[in-house]
Amino acid sequence: MPAITYAQLIEEPPGSQSVEDWIAEEKKRGSERLEGLDPLTFSSTLKGIEKSWEDALVFLPGKFFSTSTSKVNLDKKYPVVIYLHGCAGITPSHDYGWAKEITKHGFIVVMPDSFAIPKRPSNCDPTTTARGFFPNANLIRIIEIAYVYQQLAKTSWADMKNIFLMGFSEGGSATARSEFKGFNGAIIMGWTCTSKHPQFNGIFIPKKTPVLALAYLDDRWYPPGSPWYGKCSDKSQGRDNFTQLSFEGTEHQTLLAPGAVSAVDKFLLDNLKK
């Protein structure tokens, strides 16, 4: 697997520090970002990170069915939304629905499959909302973003001036925790940006990057009194380009929330670069 540099994880242009060196450096300074990291398990998982790209679903404008990254054949560049699924994996009813809505406006949606990575179990039980089964998942999703971005830059069809990041639930948390530059905007769905753990508490996206957050006020995954109860808007201080759309109810999925699709459409189109 080609080395992903630390500079590619945080900013461009690329530097020379590998992910492995970054992990060692973070540990040396006692970074809370790596809390709960099992080095052996993570090392074996990192070696398979390319599978999240190779097995990604790609939704193209004007096409009903998805394709794979290796089969995209286009004669021009398109803006791209990197869409990160939740801890239950890619769901046809919700994630496909979002992709099909977004492609209507001329965007490609690339949906990396985190569960294609060998030895990558789920970190949650969607039926009970229990979580914490695979803590390494949290850092893996961050590396996943960097790897997919890196691979998009090698294609002939991704307009690298117009790359957006969008995540739902576990993917929404990874989006909020991403410190990467180079995105036109970030959409956080089904996450509150709130936690008792500092590495999850807040929005770490660069402050110049526009952010849209979508969530139900009493999402069953983050009930009142839990360490995750709150809103991303509570953590948005100092952000001039932040918008929160909150919905009444306990639902988790956002596709059918009133006004959600139109808000996402507007956000993407408003932040396109010509």
C-alpha positions in Angstrom: 0.0 0.0 0.0 1.4 3.5 -0.9 2.4 5.4 2.2 -0.2 8.0 3.3 1.8 10.9 4.7 0.9 13.0 7.7 0.7 16.1 5.6 -1.9 14.4 3.4 -3.9 13.6 6.5 -3.8 17.2 7.7 -2.9 19.5 4.8 -1.4 19.7 1.4 1.2 19.6 -0.2 2.4 16.1 0.9 5.2 15.7 3.3 7.3 12.7 4.2 5.9 11.4 7.4 4.2 8.0 7.2 1.0 7.1 9.1 3.1 4.7 11.2 5.5 7.5 12.2 2.5 9.7 12.9 1.0 7.1 15.2 4.4 6.7 17.0 4.7 10.5 17.4 1.1 10.9 18.7 1.7 8.1 21.3 4.9 9.7 22.4 3.1 13.0 23.3 0.2 11.1 24.9 -2.4 12.1 22.3 -6.0 11.4 23.4 -6.7 10.9 19.7 -5.3 7.4 20.0 -7.1 6.4 23.2 -8.0 2.7 23.1 -5.8 2.0 20.0 -4.6 -1.6 19.8 -1.4 -1.3 17.8 -1.3 -4.9 16.5 -5.0 -4.9 15.4 -4.7 -1.4 13.9 -1.5 -2.3 12.0 -3.1 -5.3 10.4 -6.2 -3.3 9.5 -4.2 -0.4 8.1 -2.6 -2.8 5.6 -6.1 -3.4 4.1 -7.3 0.2 3.9 -7.2 0.2 0.1 -10.1 -2.2 0.1 -12.4 0.6 1.3 -11.6 2.4 -2.0 -11.5 -0.7 -4.2 -15.0 -1.9 -3.0 -16.5 1.6 -2.8 -19.8 2.3 -4.4 -19.7 5.1 -7.0 -23.0 6.8 -7.9 -22.8 8.8 -11.2 -25.1 11.6 -12.5 -27.8 10.2 -14.7 -27.1 6.5 -13.7 -29.5 4.5 -11.7 -27.1 1.8 -10.5 -23.8 2.3 -8.7 -20.5 1.2 -10.1 -17.0 0.6 -8.7 -14.0 3.0 -8.7 -12.2 0.9 -11.2 -15.1 1.0 -13.7 -15.8 4.8 -13.8 -15.3 5.9 -17.4 -16.1 9.6 -17.9 -14.9 12.2 -20.4 -14.8 15.1 -18.0 -14.2 15.9 -14.3 -17.1 16.1 -11.8 -17.4 17.5 -8.3 -17.3 14.6 -5.8 -18.9 13.9 -2.4 -17.1 11.4 -0.3 -19.9 9.8 1.8 -19.0 7.9 5.0 -21.6 5.3 6.1 -22.5 4.6 9.7 -21.4 1.8 12.0 -24.0 -0.6 10.4 -22.4 -0.3 7.0 -23.9 1.0 3.7 -27.7 0.9 3.9 -29.7 1.0 0.7 -32.7 2.7 2.2 -30.7 5.6 3.6 -27.3 5.9 2.1 -28.3 5.0 -1.5 -31.1 7.5 -1.2 -28.7 10.3 -0.3 -26.4 9.4 -3.1 -29.2 9.4 -5.7 -30.5 12.8 -4.5 -27.0 14.3 -4.7 -26.2 12.9 -8.2 -29.3 14.7 -9.5 -27.2 17.9 -9.3 -24.2 16.8 -11.2 -22.1 15.4 -8.4 -20.4 12.0 -8.2 -20.9 10.3 -4.8 -18.1 7.9 -3.7 -19.1 5.7 -0.8 -16.1 3.9 0.6 -16.9 0.6 2.3 -15.2 0.5 5.6 -16.3 -3.1 6.2 -14.4 -4.3 3.1 -11.2 -3.8 5.1 -10.0 -7.2 6.4 -10.4 -7.8 10.1 -12.7 -4.7 10.5 -15.6 -5.7 12.8 -18.4 -3.3 13.6 -18.1 -0.9 16.6 -21.8 -1.0 17.4 -25.0 -2.9 17.6 -27.7 -1.0 15.6 -30.5 -2.9 17.3 -29.5 -1.8 20.8 -27.4 1.3 20.1 -24.6 -0.4 22.2 -21.1 0.7 21.0 -17.4 0.4 21.7 -16.9 -3.1 20.4 -14.0 -2.0 18.1 -12.5 1.3 19.2 -9.9 1.2 16.4 -12.8 1.9 14.0 -12.7 5.6 15.0 -9.1 6.2 13.8 -9.6 3.9 10.8 -12.4 6.1 9.5 -10.0 9.1 9.6 -7.4 7.2 7.7 -10.1 6.1 5.3 -10.9 9.7 4.4 -7.3 10.5 3.7 -6.8 7.4 1.6 -10.0 8.0 -0.5 -9.0 11.6 -1.1 -5.5 10.5 -2.1 -7.0 8.0 -4.6 -9.4 10.6 -6.1 -6.5 12.8 -6.9 -5.1 10.0 -9.2 -8.3 9.7 -11.2 -9.2 11.5 -14.4 -12.8 12.1 -13.3 -12.6 13.8 -9.9 -12.6 17.7 -9.9 -10.2 18.2 -7.1 -11.3 21.8 -6.8 -14.7 20.5 -5.7 -14.4 17.7 -3.2 -16.9 17.5 -0.3 -17.0 15.3 2.8 -20.3 14.0 4.1 -20.8 11.4 6.9 -23.6 9.7 8.8 -23.5 8.5 12.4 -20.1 6.9 12.9 -19.2 8.5 9.5 -20.6 11.8 10.8 -18.4 11.6 13.8 -15.4 11.0 11.6 -16.3 14.0 9.4 -16.6 16.2 12.5 -13.2 14.9 13.8 -11.5 15.4 10.4 -8.8 18.1 10.5 -8.1 17.9 6.8 -7.9 20.9 4.5 -8.9 20.6 0.8 -12.6 20.1 1.2 -15.1 22.7 -0.1 -17.5 21.8 2.7 -18.4 19.1 5.3 -21.8 17.7 6.1 -22.2 16.0 9.5 -25.4 13.9 9.9 -26.7 11.9 12.8 -24.0 13.1 15.2 -24.0 15.7 18.0 -20.3 16.6 18.2 -20.7 16.1 21.9 -18.9 13.6 24.1 -17.1 13.2 27.5 -14.0 12.2 25.5 -12.1 15.2 24.3 -11.2 13.6 21.0 -14.9 13.4 20.0 -16.1 16.5 21.7 -16.3 19.3 19.2 -15.8 20.1 15.5 -12.2 19.7 14.4 -12.8 20.6 10.7 -10.7 23.7 9.8 -12.7 26.8 10.7 -12.6 28.2 7.2 -14.4 25.1 5.8 -18.2 25.5 5.6 -20.1 23.0 7.7 -23.7 21.8 7.7 -25.0 19.6 10.5 -28.3 17.6 10.4 -29.6 15.7 13.4 -32.8 15.0 15.4 -32.9 16.8 18.7 -33.7 13.6 20.7 -31.9 11.0 18.5 -32.3 7.6 20.1 -28.6 7.1 19.9 -27.8 10.1 22.0 -30.7 10.4 24.5 -31.1 13.2 27.1 -28.7 12.6 30.0 -26.2 10.6 27.9 -22.7 11.8 27.4 -23.5 12.4 23.7 -26.6 14.5 24.2 -26.3 17.9 22.5 -26.0 19.7 19.2 -23.1 20.4 16.9 -24.2 24.0 17.0 -23.1 24.1 20.6 -19.6 23.5 19.4 -19.6 25.9 16.5 -18.0 28.9 18.1 -15.8 30.9 15.8 -17.3 29.4 12.6 -18.8 31.9 10.2 -19.9 29.2 7.8 -21.8 26.9 10.0 -25.4 25.8 9.7 -27.4 23.5 12.0 -30.7 21.9 10.9 -32.4 20.2 13.9 -35.5 18.1 13.7 -38.1 17.2 16.3 -38.1 13.5 17.2 -36.0 10.5 18.1 -35.1 9.3 14.6 -31.5 8.7 13.6 -31.5 8.6 9.8 -31.8 12.0 8.1 -32.9 11.4 4.5 -36.6 11.8 5.2 -36.3 14.6 7.7 -38.2 17.7 6.6 -36.0 20.1 4.6 -32.9 17.9 4.8 -32.5 17.1 1.1 -33.1 20.7 0.0 -30.6 22.0 2.7 -27.9 19.6 1.5 -28.5 20.5 -2.2 -28.2 24.2 -1.4 -25.1 23.7 0.7 -23.3 21.7 -2.1 -24.3 24.1 -4.9 -23.5 27.2 -2.8 -20.0 26.0 -2.2 -19.0 24.8 -5.6 -16.0 26.5 -7.1 -16.1 27.5 -10.8 
